[in-house]
Amino acid sequence: MYFRPEGSLLGTPVNDRLTETAAGLEEAMRKGCILEARAAMCTSSHDLIVHLPCAVGIIPREEGALGIREGTTRDIAVISRVNKVVCFKVVSLKNDEDGKLTAVLSRRAAQAECLEHFLRPLKAGDIVEAKVTHLEQFGCFVDIGCGIPSLIPIDSISVSRISHPADRFCIGQELRVVVRSNENGRICLTHKELLGTWSENAEKFSVGETVGGIVRSVEEYGIFVELAPNLAGLAEPKENIRPGQSVSVYIKAILPDKMKVKLVIIDVCEDTPEMPQYEYFIDSGHISQWIYSTPESPKKIISEF
């Protein structure tokens, strides 16, 4: 089975067929299928009520997530799922006195299967799917399978420095990420290695061009402007420029031996910078080493996995 972030199954033909009828839920229970539906509410006892076309779905509190039963996961992991898609396995089916079908479900069981068969075997350097769940100053939390969370630290998001992960990501965004470490049940991720080396990014630009960029920092000696998530250039000082602004810049020089791009700011754009559309130079498989630096540069930026 291929495990993916929550929301990946909803609306698929198989998921629709198995959730639409009692016979479909019985088949899913018999085969141990993982399904998805939207959580409609959370009761005062922190049971999740899940919307199913043919039944009332209930995920009891202790089945809401790995660690709830043991006390290692807080109840917010369950409460925060309201109005969001949840994965689950069907545990039991029962008709009440009025003939209404109730399905007892377990998100914890789906997560346990994902952990055992997909996440635990992952090695450093493996490339996997992820979906952004929330952003903090120190990094980006993502779902790497069945709602199981992991973290991309802010310094691993891109080579070009950002002040907050919101500069790079938005909630619900689908990503590719690299496993940086997988120890004691904790998986840490990185993202920058998929966004290309200095040379791969610099090859998209030429001296004499005027292109768009985003101001990332303003220093006394110059202004750093991001041309791509893994490439920034240094512009000459200019008044009334602040981080976050969208600007047009003239490319004065590209210096592979120094890994520098010299820029001149032409104008400030009034439009809010758009969320970047990522070009992944690698998007699947495994990497053992990634060398950002150019062969000519004495400065070496290398990731080993």
C-alpha positions as CSV (number, residue, x, y, z in Angstrom):
1,M,0.0,0.0,0.0
2,Y,1.2,3.5,-0.8
3,F,0.8,5.8,2.2
4,R,0.2,9.5,1.5
5,P,-0.8,12.7,3.4
6,E,-4.4,13.0,4.5
7,G,-6.7,14.3,1.8
8,S,-5.0,12.3,-1.0
9,L,-7.7,9.6,-1.1
10,L,-10.8,11.7,-0.7
11,G,-12.7,11.9,-4.0
12,T,-10.9,8.9,-5.6
13,P,-13.1,6.2,-7.2
14,V,-12.1,3.5,-4.7
15,N,-12.6,5.7,-1.7
16,D,-16.0,6.9,-3.0
17,R,-17.2,3.3,-3.7
18,L,-16.2,2.0,-0.3
19,T,-17.7,4.8,1.7
20,E,-21.0,5.2,-0.1
21,T,-22.7,2.0,1.0
22,A,-22.8,-0.4,4.0
23,A,-21.5,-3.1,1.7
24,G,-18.6,-1.0,0.8
25,L,-17.7,-0.3,4.5
26,E,-18.0,-4.0,5.2
27,E,-15.6,-4.7,2.3
28,A,-13.2,-2.1,3.6
29,M,-13.3,-3.6,7.1
30,R,-12.7,-7.1,5.8
31,K,-9.8,-6.1,3.7
32,G,-8.3,-3.6,6.2
33,C,-8.5,-0.7,3.7
34,I,-7.6,2.9,4.8
35,L,-10.3,5.3,3.8
36,E,-10.9,9.1,4.1
37,A,-13.8,11.4,4.9
38,R,-14.3,14.8,6.5
39,A,-14.7,15.2,10.2
40,A,-17.9,17.1,10.9
41,M,-17.5,17.8,14.6
42,C,-15.8,16.8,17.9
43,T,-18.0,15.9,20.9
44,S,-17.4,17.1,24.4
45,S,-15.7,13.8,25.1
46,H,-13.4,14.4,22.1
47,D,-14.9,11.7,19.8
48,L,-14.8,12.7,16.2
49,I,-18.0,12.5,14.2
50,V,-17.2,11.7,10.6
51,H,-19.4,12.4,7.6
52,L,-20.2,9.2,5.7
53,P,-22.8,9.0,2.9
54,C,-24.3,5.8,4.3
55,A,-23.6,5.9,8.1
56,V,-22.7,7.9,11.1
57,G,-19.0,7.5,11.5
58,I,-17.4,7.8,15.0
59,I,-13.7,7.9,15.8
60,P,-13.5,7.4,19.6
61,R,-11.1,9.8,21.3
62,E,-8.4,7.1,21.9
63,E,-8.6,6.1,18.3
64,G,-8.2,9.7,17.1
65,A,-4.4,9.7,16.7
66,L,-1.3,7.7,17.7
67,G,-0.3,8.6,21.3
68,I,-3.7,9.8,22.6
69,R,-4.2,6.5,24.4
70,E,-0.7,6.6,25.9
71,G,-0.9,10.3,26.8
72,T,2.1,11.2,24.6
73,T,-0.1,13.2,22.1
74,R,-2.4,16.0,23.2
75,D,-6.1,16.1,22.5
76,I,-5.6,19.1,20.2
77,A,-4.4,16.6,17.6
78,V,-8.0,15.3,17.6
79,I,-9.9,18.6,18.1
80,S,-8.0,20.3,15.3
81,R,-9.3,17.8,12.8
82,V,-12.8,19.2,12.7
83,N,-13.8,20.3,9.2
84,K,-10.7,18.6,7.8
85,V,-10.2,15.3,6.0
86,V,-9.2,12.3,8.2
87,C,-8.0,8.9,7.4
88,F,-9.3,5.8,9.2
89,K,-9.9,2.0,9.2
90,V,-13.3,0.6,9.8
91,V,-13.4,-1.2,13.1
92,S,-17.1,-2.2,13.4
93,L,-20.5,-1.7,11.9
94,K,-23.8,-1.7,13.9
95,N,-27.4,-0.8,13.1
96,D,-29.4,0.9,15.9
97,E,-33.1,0.3,16.7
98,D,-34.2,2.6,13.8
99,G,-32.0,0.7,11.4
100,K,-29.5,3.6,11.2
101,L,-25.9,2.4,10.5
102,T,-23.1,3.5,12.9
103,A,-19.5,2.9,11.8
104,V,-16.8,2.8,14.5
105,L,-13.6,4.0,12.9
106,S,-9.9,4.3,13.9
107,R,-7.5,6.9,12.7
108,R,-4.9,5.5,15.1
109,A,-5.0,2.2,13.3
110,A,-4.4,3.8,9.9
111,Q,-1.5,5.8,11.4
112,A,0.0,2.7,13.0
113,E,0.0,0.9,9.7
114,C,1.6,3.9,8.0
115,L,4.3,4.1,10.6
116,E,5.1,0.4,10.5
117,H,5.1,-0.1,6.8
118,F,6.2,3.2,5.4
119,L,7.8,5.7,7.8
120,R,9.9,3.4,10.0
121,P,11.8,2.0,7.0
122,L,12.6,5.4,5.6
123,K,16.3,6.3,5.4
124,A,18.1,9.6,5.3
125,G,18.1,10.8,1.7
126,D,14.7,9.3,0.8
127,I,12.4,11.7,-1.1
128,V,8.7,11.6,0.0
129,E,5.5,13.6,-0.4
130,A,4.4,16.0,2.3
131,K,1.5,18.5,2.9
132,V,1.9,21.7,4.9
133,T,-0.3,21.6,8.1
134,H,0.9,24.7,10.0
135,L,3.7,27.2,10.2
136,E,5.8,28.4,13.1
137,Q,8.7,30.9,13.3
138,F,11.2,28.0,13.6
139,G,9.9,25.8,10.8
140,C,7.1,24.2,8.8
141,F,5.1,21.2,10.1
142,V,3.9,18.8,7.4
143,D,1.9,15.6,7.1
144,I,4.1,12.9,5.7
145,G,1.5,10.1,5.7
146,C,-1.9,9.5,7.3
147,G,-1.7,12.7,9.3
148,I,1.6,11.9,11.0
149,P,3.5,15.1,11.5
150,S,7.1,16.0,10.8
151,L,9.2,19.2,10.7
152,I,11.2,21.1,8.1
153,P,13.4,23.5,10.1
154,I,13.4,27.0,8.7
155,D,17.1,26.8,7.7
156,S,16.3,23.6,5.7
157,I,13.6,25.2,3.6
158,S,15.8,26.9,1.0
159,V,19.3,28.2,0.5
160,S,17.9,31.7,0.1
161,R,17.2,33.0,3.7
162,I,13.7,33.7,4.7
163,S,12.3,35.4,7.9
164,H,9.4,33.0,8.3
165,P,8.2,29.8,6.6
166,A,5.1,31.8,5.4
167,D,7.5,33.5,3.0
168,R,7.8,30.1,1.3
169,F,4.8,27.9,2.1
170,C,1.0,28.1,2.7
171,I,-1.3,25.7,4.6
172,G,-2.4,22.8,2.5
173,Q,0.5,23.1,0.0
174,E,1.8,19.9,-1.4
175,L,5.6,19.4,-1.4
176,R,8.4,17.0,-2.0
177,V,10.9,16.7,0.9
178,V,14.0,14.7,1.8
179,V,14.4,12.7,5.0
180,R,17.3,14.2,6.9
181,S,17.1,11.8,9.8
182,N,14.9,9.1,11.1
183,E,15.8,8.2,14.7
184,N,13.7,7.0,17.7
185,G,10.5,7.5,15.8
186,R,11.2,11.1,14.9
187,I,11.6,12.0,11.3
188,C,13.2,15.4,10.4
189,L,13.0,16.7,6.9
190,T,14.8,19.1,4.6
191,H,13.6,20.8,1.4
192,K,16.4,22.9,-0.1
193,E,18.2,20.0,-1.7
194,L,15.4,19.5,-4.2
195,L,15.5,23.1,-5.4
196,G,18.7,23.0,-7.5
197,T,22.3,23.9,-7.1
198,W,23.8,27.3,-7.5
199,S,24.7,26.5,-11.1
200,E,21.3,25.0,-12.0
201,N,19.6,28.1,-10.8
202,A,22.0,30.6,-12.2
203,E,21.8,29.0,-15.7
204,K,18.2,30.4,-15.9
205,F,19.5,34.0,-15.9
206,S,21.8,36.0,-18.1
207,V,23.8,39.2,-17.6
208,G,22.0,42.2,-19.0
209,E,18.5,40.8,-18.3
210,T,16.0,42.6,-16.0
211,V,14.0,40.2,-14.0
212,G,11.7,40.1,-10.9
213,G,12.8,39.3,-7.4
214,I,11.9,39.5,-3.7
215,V,13.8,41.6,-1.2
216,R,14.9,39.3,1.6
217,S,17.2,41.5,3.7
218,V,18.6,45.0,3.7
219,E,22.1,45.6,4.9
220,E,24.4,48.6,5.0
221,Y,26.5,47.2,2.1
222,G,23.6,46.1,-0.1
223,I,20.3,44.5,-0.5
224,F,19.8,40.7,-0.9
225,V,17.2,39.9,-3.6
226,E,15.9,36.4,-4.1
227,L,15.7,35.4,-7.8
228,A,14.8,31.8,-7.1
229,P,14.3,29.9,-3.8
230,N,17.9,28.6,-4.0
231,L,19.5,31.7,-5.5
232,A,19.8,35.3,-4.2
233,G,21.9,38.2,-5.6
234,L,23.3,41.3,-3.9
235,A,21.9,44.7,-5.2
236,E,23.6,48.0,-4.7
237,P,22.2,50.1,-1.7
238,K,19.0,52.0,-2.5
239,E,16.7,54.1,-0.3
240,N,13.2,53.1,0.9
241,I,13.6,49.4,0.3
242,R,12.4,46.9,2.8
243,P,12.3,43.1,3.1
244,G,9.3,41.4,1.5
245,Q,9.0,43.9,-1.4
246,S,8.7,42.7,-5.0
247,V,11.3,44.4,-7.2
248,S,12.6,44.4,-10.7
249,V,16.4,44.0,-10.9
250,Y,19.0,44.4,-13.6
251,I,21.6,41.5,-13.7
252,K,25.0,43.2,-13.7
253,A,27.2,40.2,-13.3
254,I,27.1,36.4,-12.6
255,L,30.2,35.1,-10.9
256,P,30.3,31.3,-10.6
257,D,33.7,31.3,-8.8
258,K,32.3,33.4,-6.0
259,M,28.8,32.1,-6.3
260,K,27.5,35.7,-6.5
261,V,25.0,37.5,-8.6
262,K,25.4,41.3,-8.8
263,L,22.2,43.3,-9.2
264,V,20.9,46.8,-9.6
265,I,17.3,47.5,-8.4
266,I,15.4,49.1,-11.1
267,D,12.0,49.6,-9.5
268,V,9.7,48.6,-6.7
269,C,6.6,46.8,-7.6
270,E,3.3,47.5,-5.8
271,D,2.0,43.9,-6.2
272,T,2.4,41.5,-3.3
273,P,4.9,38.8,-4.2
274,E,3.2,35.6,-5.3
275,M,3.9,32.3,-3.5
276,P,6.8,30.7,-5.5
277,Q,6.0,27.8,-7.8
278,Y,8.7,25.3,-7.1
279,E,10.7,23.7,-9.8
280,Y,12.0,20.5,-8.2
281,F,15.3,19.4,-9.9
282,I,14.9,16.1,-8.1
283,D,11.4,14.9,-7.0
284,S,11.6,11.2,-6.3
285,G,13.9,8.4,-5.3
286,H,16.9,8.8,-3.0
287,I,19.9,11.1,-2.8
288,S,23.1,10.3,-0.9
289,Q,24.9,13.7,-1.5
290,W,24.0,17.1,-2.7
291,I,26.6,19.7,-3.6
292,Y,25.2,23.2,-3.9
293,S,28.6,24.9,-4.6
294,T,30.1,25.4,-8.0
295,P,33.3,23.5,-8.9
296,E,35.1,26.9,-9.1
297,S,34.2,28.1,-5.7
298,P,36.4,27.5,-2.6
299,K,33.3,27.6,-0.4
300,K,31.7,24.2,-0.2
301,I,28.0,23.7,0.7
302,I,27.3,20.0,0.8
303,S,24.5,17.9,2.3
304,E,25.4,14.3,3.1
305,F,22.7,11.7,3.7
